Amino acid sequence: MTDLAMAATALGRRFGRRGGWALRNCTFRLPAGRVCAVVGPNGAGKSTLLSLAAGLLVPSEGTVTVLGTDPASARARVGYVAQDKPLHPHLTIAETLRMGAHLNPGRWEAATAERIVAAGELDPRRRIRALSGGQRTRVALALALAKRPELLLLDEPMADLDPLARHELMGALMSQAAQHGTTIVMSSHVVAELEDSCDHLLLVGRGRVRLAGEIDELLAAHARVSATAEATDATEGGAGTAGTAVAGLPGLSAHTVVESRVTGRQVTALIRPAGRLADDWRTSAPSLEELLLAYLRNPEAAPLTPAAPKEALA
């Protein structure tokens, strides 16, 4: 088995000859055995990235490898649950599971699929078209997990589930990862859900990967700092980004400033330190939510990916 579940180099996807780029110049590496969160605003390119990894789309430029090979060759070892859960509406749940067994000979775990369906108190005789969105999600996840994939790609899998079902199915996913070493790549907007479950992060914005790496390492590479405006010679001016705030915060000019704010006599900022800070600055560790929101609010902030080393400055 390869040590990398996914790797991309200058990956891009364009729709139509004159269409816009859904992804452009994306470079990252995802080690095997991780639970990876893919985060970003609507239209950022998350679904396109997962579709490229699943082999449903081909790159317009650059490369993506999955489990050490191209996505088409790895398809039998990859599970994919799309955002719209495209199941055959005229089949019953039981027929859907039998189809999954037929399409995945030698890999299918019927007991896993049946357990996930039974936990939702679903009648196997019900047709897919009669199920709610959350019930279809349960059947789609049963299909994906019973395949025993080495890599599981999930596009907003929990969006239409109630909190209890979300908790139960997240438990099933974490159990799969622990028991079989499955790599899980999951897009989601629920930060608390990601913080409790994921150990790797891809933050996508404007079609580019802006943060990539182990969550603990990304958090350790940043600091939340604060000081009085008098101590930094800053003037009140609201919020700013790396490009606009550094001039007003001379004490941070040597560091990569992701976001800064001057309110009254208080200056706060999220930075990537490039060395020792002056004694005037108080530092604390940011939460994952603070880190994500700072980058989402400031799309021009310098990225931190394998193509942009930690020591690079804005």
MIMI-588561 format. One record per atom (N, C-alpha, C, O): z, y, x. Coordinates in steps of 0.1 Angstrom, whole numbers, plus 5000, padded with zeros to 4 digits. Layout:
% residues N
ZYX
...
This chain:
% residues 314
500049885008
500050005000
500050135009
500650135019
499350235004
499350355012
500650435010
501350415000
500950525019
502150605018
501950725009
502850785005
500650755006
500350864997
499850814984
498850734983
500450864973
499950834960
498750914956
497750874950
498751044960
497651134958
497451234970
498451264976
496251274972
496051374983
494751454979
493751394974
494851584980
493651664977
493451764989
494351814995
492151794992
491751885002
490751974997
489651934993
491052104996
490052204991
489452164978
488252184976
490252104969
489752044957
489352154947
490152254945
488252144941
487752244931
487052174920
486352074922
487152234908
486352184896
485852304888
486652394884
484552304887
483852414879
483152354867
482552244868
483252424856
482652374844
481352454841
481452574838
480252384842
478952454841
478452524853
479352564861
477152554854
476652624866
477252764867
477452814878
477452824856
477852964856
479252974850
479853084848
479952864848
481252864842
482252894853
481952904865
483452924848
484552964857
485152834864
484952724860
485952864874
486652754882
487952724875
488852804874
488052594870
489352554865
490352524876
491552544874
489852484887
490652454900
489752504911
488552494911
490452554922
489752604933
490652594946
491752644946
490052534956
490752524969
492152474969
493052534974
492352364961
493752304960
493952194971
493152104972
494952214978
495352114989
496752074987
497652164987
497051944987
498451894986
498451754990
497351684990
499651694992
499851554995
501051514987
502151574987
500951404979
502051354972
502451214977
501651114975
503551194983
503951064988
504150964977
504551004966
503950834979
504150734969
505650724966
506550754974
505950684953
507250664949
507950784944
509150774941
507250894943
507951014938
507751034923
506850974917
508651114917
508451164903
508151314905
508951394908
506851344902
506351474905
506151564892
505451514883
506651684892
506351774881
505151864884
505051914895
504251874875
503151964876
503352084866
503452054854
503552204871
504052314863
503052424864
502452444874
502852504853
502052614853
501752664839
502052594830
501352794838
501052844824
499852774818
499152704825
499652794805
498452744798
497252794805
497052914808
496252704807
494952734813
495052744828
494052784835
496152704834
496252714849
495452604856
495152624868
495152494850
494352394856
495052254857
494652164864
496252244851
497052124852
496352004846
496251904852
495752014834
495051904828
493851864836
493451744837
493151964841
491951934850
492351864862
491651764866
493451894868
493951824880
494251674877
493851584884
494951654866
495251514862
493951434858
493851324861
493051504852
491751434848
490951394861
490351294861
491051484871
490351454883
491051334890
490351244895
492351324890
493051214896
492851084888
492850974894
492651094875
492350974867
490950934868
490650824862
490051004874
488650964875
487851004863
486750954862
488351084854
487651124842
486751244845
485751264838
487051314856
486151424860
485851404875
486651334882
484851464880
484551454894
484651594900
484251694893
485051604913
485151744918
483851814920
482851754922
483951944918
482752024922
482752054936
481652084942
483852054943
483952074957
485252004962
486151984954
485351984975
486551914980
486751774977
485751714971
487851714980
488151574977
489451554971
490451634973
489651444964
490951394959
490951244961
489951174957
491951194967
492151044968
493351004960
494351074959
493350884955
494350824947
494650684952
493850604953
495950664956
496350534962
495450484973
495150374975
495050584981
494350554993
492850534991
492150505001
492350564979
490850544977
490450654967
491150734963
489150644963
488650734953
489250704939
489550584936
489350804930
489950774917
489250664909
489950584902
487950654909
487250544902
487650414907
487850324899
487750394920
488150264925
489650224922
489950104922
490450324920
491850304918
492250294903
493350274900
491250304894
491550314880
492350204874
493250224866
492150084879
492949964874
494449974877
495249914871
494750054887
496150064892
496750194887
497950224891
496050274879
496550404874
496650404859
495850354852
497850454854
497950474840
497850624837
498350704845
497250654825
496950794822
497250814807
496650744799
498050914804
498350954790
497851094789
498551184794
496751124782
496251254780
497051334770
497851274762
496851464770
497651554761
497451514746
498351524738
496151484743
495851454729
496051304725
495751274713
496551224734
496851084731
495651014723
495850974712
494450994729
493250944722
493350794720
492750724727
494050754709
494050614705
493050594694
492650684687
492650464692
491750434681
492450444668
493350364665
492050534659
492850554647
492850444637
493750424629
491750364637
491650254627
492350124631
492550034622
492850114643
493649994647
495050004643
495650114642
495749894642
497149894640
497849904653
497149894664
499149924653
499849924666
499749794673
499549784685
499949684665
499849544672
498449524678
498349474689
497349564671
496049554676
495849634688
495149604698
496449754688
496349844700
496949784712
496449784723
498149724710
498749654722
498049534726
497949504738
497449454717
496549344721
495349384729
494949324738
494749504725
493649554732
494149594747
493349564756
495349654748
495849684761
495949564770
495649564782
496449454764
496649324771
495249274776
495149224787
494249284767
492949234770
492249314781
491549264790
492549454782
491949534792
492649534805
492149584815
493849474805
494649474818
495149334821
496349314822
494249234822
494649104825
495349094838
494949144848
496449014839
497148994851
498149104854
499049084863
498149214847
499049324849
499949354837
500949424839
499549294826
500149344813
501549284811
501749164813
502549364807
503849324804
504149344789
504549454785
503849244781
503949254766
505349294762
505449374753
506349244769
507749274765
508049424766
508749474758
507449484777
507749634779
507149714767
507849794762
505849684764
505249754753
505949734740
506249824732
506349604737
507049574724
508449644724
508849694713
509049654735
510449714735
510349864732
511149924725
509349934738
509150074736
508750104721
509250204715
507950024716
507550044702
508750014692
508950094683
509449904695
510549874687
511649974687
512350004677
511850044698
512850144699
512650264690
513550334686
511350284686
511050384677
510950344663
510550414654
511350214660
511450154647
510050164640
509950204628
509050134648
507650134643
507250004638
507449904645
506649994627
506049874621
504749834628
503849914627
504649724635
503449694643
502149684634
501049694639
502349674621
501249664612
500649804608
499649814602
501349904611
500950044608
499750084616
499650044628
498750154610
497550194617
497850324624
498750404620
497250344635
497450464644
497250594636
497950694638
496250594627
495950714620
497150754610
497150874606
498050664607
499150694598
500350744606
501450774600
500350744619
501450784627
501550934630
500551004630
502750984631
503051124635
502651144650
502351044657
502551264654
502251294668
503251224678
502851174688
504551234674
505551174683
505451024683
505650964694
505050964672
504950814672
503650774680
503750674686
502650854679
501450824687
501750834702
501250754710
502550934705
503050944719
503750814724
503550774735
504650764715
505350644719
504450524721
504550454731
503450514713
502450404715
501650424727
501450324735
501250544730
500450574742
501250544755
500750484764
502550584755
503450554766
503650404767
503750354779
503750334756
503950184757
502750124764
502850034772
501550164760
500350114767
500350144782
500050054790
500650264785
500650304799
501650234808
501350184819
502850214802
503950144810
503749994811
504049934821
503249934800
503049794800
501949754810
501849634814
501049844814
500049814824
500649804838
499949754847
501949834840
502549834853
501749914864
501449854874
501450034861
500650114870
501450144883
502650164883
500650164894
501250214906
501450364906
502350424912
500550424898
500550574896
500450604881
499450554875
501350674876
501350714861
501150864860
501950934864
500050904853
499651044851
499951074837
499451014828
500751174834
501251214821
501051364819
501551444826
500151394809
499851534806
500651574794
500351544782
501651654796
502551704785
503051584776
502851594764
503651484782
503851364774
504951384763
504951314753
505851474765
507051484756
506951594746
507851624739
505751664746
505651794738
505951774724
506551864717
505551664718
505751644703
506851544700
506851484689
507751524709
508951434706
510151514703
510351624708
511051454694
512251514692
513251494704
512951404712
514351564705
515151554717
515651414720
515751374731
516051334709
516551204711
515451114717
515751034726
514251114711
513151034716
512751074730
512450994738
512751204733
512451254746
513451194756
513051154767
514751194753
515751144762
515550994765
515650944776
515250924754
515050774755
513850744763
513950654772
512750814761
511450774768
511550824782
510950764791
512250934785
512450974799
513250874806
512950844818
514150814800
514950704806
514050584809
514250524819
513150554800
512250444802
511350474814
511050384823
510850594816
510050634827
510850624840
510250574850
512050674840
512850674852
513150524856
513250494868
513350444846
513650304849
512350234855
512550154865
511250274850
509950224856
509850264870
509450184879
510150394873
510050434887
510950364896
510650334907
512150344891
513250284900
512950134902
513050084913
512450064891
512249914892
511049884900
511049784908
509949954898
508649914904
508150014914
507049984920
508850114917
508350214927
507150294922
506450334930
507050304909
505950374903
505950524907
507050584905
504850574911
504750724913
504350784899
503450744893
505150884895
504950944882
504551094884
505251164891
503451134879
503051274879
502951324865
502151274857
503751424862
504051464848
503951614847
504751684853
503051664838
503051804835
503951834824
504051754814
504651944824
505651984814
506052124814
505952184825
506452184803
506952324802
508452324802
509052434802
509152204801
510552204799
511252194812
511352084818
511652304818
512152304832
513452224833
513552154843
514352224823
515552144824
515151994825
515851924832
514151954818
513751814818
513251774832
513451664837
512551864839
511951844852
513051834862
513051754871
514051934861
515051944871
515951814871
516451774882
516151754860
516951634859
516151504864
516851414867
514851514864
514051394866
513251384878
512951284884
512751504883
511651504893
512251544906
513151614908
511551494917
511951524930
510851584938
511051624950
509651604932
508551664939
507851764929
508051754917
507251874934
506751974926
505352014930
505052034942
504452034920
503152104921
503152224911
503252204899
503152344916
503052464907
501652514908
501152554919
500952514897
499552554896
499452684889
500052704878
498652774894
498452904888
497152964891
496752954903
496453004881
495053064883
494152964890
493353004899
494252834887
493452734893
493752694907
492952624913
494852734912
495252704926
496652644926
497552674918
496852554936
498252504939
499052614947
498552644958
500152664941
500852774947
502152724954
502652784963
502752614949
503852554955
503652404955
503152344945
503852334966
503752194967
504752134977
504852184988
505452034972
506451964981
507651914974
507751914962
508551854982
509751804977
510551924971
510752034977
511151904959
511852014953
513052064961
513252184963
513751974967
514952014976
514452094988
515152194991
513352064993
512852135005
512252275001
512452375008
511652284989
511152404984
512352504981
512252624984
513352444975
514552534972
515152584985
515652694985
515252494994
515952525007
515052635015
515652705023
513752645012
512952735019
513052875013
512452975019
513752895002
513853024995
515353064995
516252974996
515553184993
516853244991
516853354981
515853424980
517953364973
518153474964
519053564970
520153534974
518553694972
519353784980
519653914971
518853944962
520753984974
521054104967
521854194976
522454154986
521754324973
522454424981
522454554972
521854564962
523254654977
523254774970
522054854974
521554844986
521554944966
520355014969
520555114981
519655134989
521755164982
522055254993
521955175006
521555235016
522455055007
522454975019
520954945024
520754925036
520054945014
518654905018
517755025018
516555015021
518255145014
517355265013
516355245002
515355315003
516555154993
515655134982
515855234971
516955284969
514755264964
514855364953
514555284940
513855184940
515155334929
514955254916
513455254912
512855364912
512955134909
511555134905
511255004897
510054974896
512254944892
512054824884
511654704892
512254694903
510754624887
510454494894
509254514903
508354604901
509054424913
507954434922
507654304928
508454204927
506454284934
506154164941
506054184956
506454294961
505654084963
505554094978
504754214982
505054284991
503654234975
502754344979
503254484976
502854574983
504054504966
504454634962
505954664965
506354784965
506754564967
508154584969
508654604983
509654664985
507954554993
508454555006
508554695012
509554725019
507654785008
507754925013
509054985008
509555075015
509554944997
510755004992
512054924996
513154974994
511854815003
512954735008
512754705023
512354595026
513054805031
512754785045
513554675051
513154615061
514654635046
515454525051
514854395049
515354295055
513854385041
513154255038
511754255044
510954155041
511354355051
509954365055
509454245065
508254215066
510454175071
510054065080
509953935073
509653835079
510253935060
510353805052
509253805042
508753915038
508953685037
508053675025
508753705012
509653625008
508453815006
509153854993
508253804982
507153844980
508853714974
508153654962
508253754951
507353784943
509553804949
509753894938
510953974941
511953934948
510954104937
512154194939
512354284927
511454304920
513554334926
513954414915
514954514919
515954484926
514754644916
515754744919
516154804905
515354864898
517454784902
518054834890
519254904893
520354854897
519255044890
520355124893
520755114908
519955144917
521955064911
522455054925
522254914930
522754894941
521654824923
521554684927
520154644930
519154674923
519954584942
518654524946
518754374946
519654324953
517854304940
517854154941
516454114944
515454184941
516254004951
514953954955
515053804957
516053744960
513853744955
513653604959
512753604971
511653654970
513153544982
512353554994
512253415001
513053324998
511353415010
511253295020
511753355033
510953425039
512953335037
513453395049
512653355062
512253235063
512353455071
511753425083
512653435095
512253455106
513953435092
514953455103
516253505096
516453495084
517053555104
518353605100
518253735092
517453825095
518953745081
519053865073
520053955078
521053915084
519854085075
520954185079
522154155071
522154095060
523354195076
524654165070
524754225056
525654185048
523954325053
524154395040
523654305029
524054335017
522854205032
522354115021
523254005018
523653925027
523553985005
524253865001
523253754997
522353794989
523453635001
522453534998
523153424989
524253394990
522253354981
522653244973
521453154971
520253204973
521653034967
520552934965
519952954951
520652964942
518652964950
518052984937
518052844930
518052744936
517952854916
517752734908
516252704907
515452794911
515952584903
514552554901
513852644891
512752694893
514552674881
514052764871
513752904876
512752964874
514652954884
514453094890
513253084900
512553184900
513152984907
512052964917
510652964909
509753044913
510552884899
509352874891
508953004884
507853054885
509953064878
509653194871
509253304880
508453384877
509853304892
509453414902
508053394906
507253494906
507553274908
506153254912
505253274900
504153334902
505653234888
504753254877
504653404873
503553444869
505753484875
505653624872
504853704882
504453814880
504653644894
504053714905
502953634911
503053574922
501853624904
500753534909
500153574922
499353494928
500453694928
499853734941
500753694952
500453714964
501953644949
502853604960
502253494968
501553414963
502553494981
501953404990
502353254987
503553234984
501453164986
501753024983
502552954994
502553005005
503152844990
503752755000
503252614997
503852544989
502352575005
501652445003
501352385017
501652455027
500852255018
500552205031
499552295038
499452285051
498752375031
497752465037
498352595041
497752675047
499552625036
500252745039
501652715044
502552715036
501852705057
503152665063
504252765059
503952875056
505452715060
506652785056
506752925064
507253025059
506252915077
506453035085
505453145082
505553255087
504453115073
503453215070
504053325062
504853295053
503653445065
504253565058
503253615048
502053595049
503753695038
502853755028
502053865035
501253935029
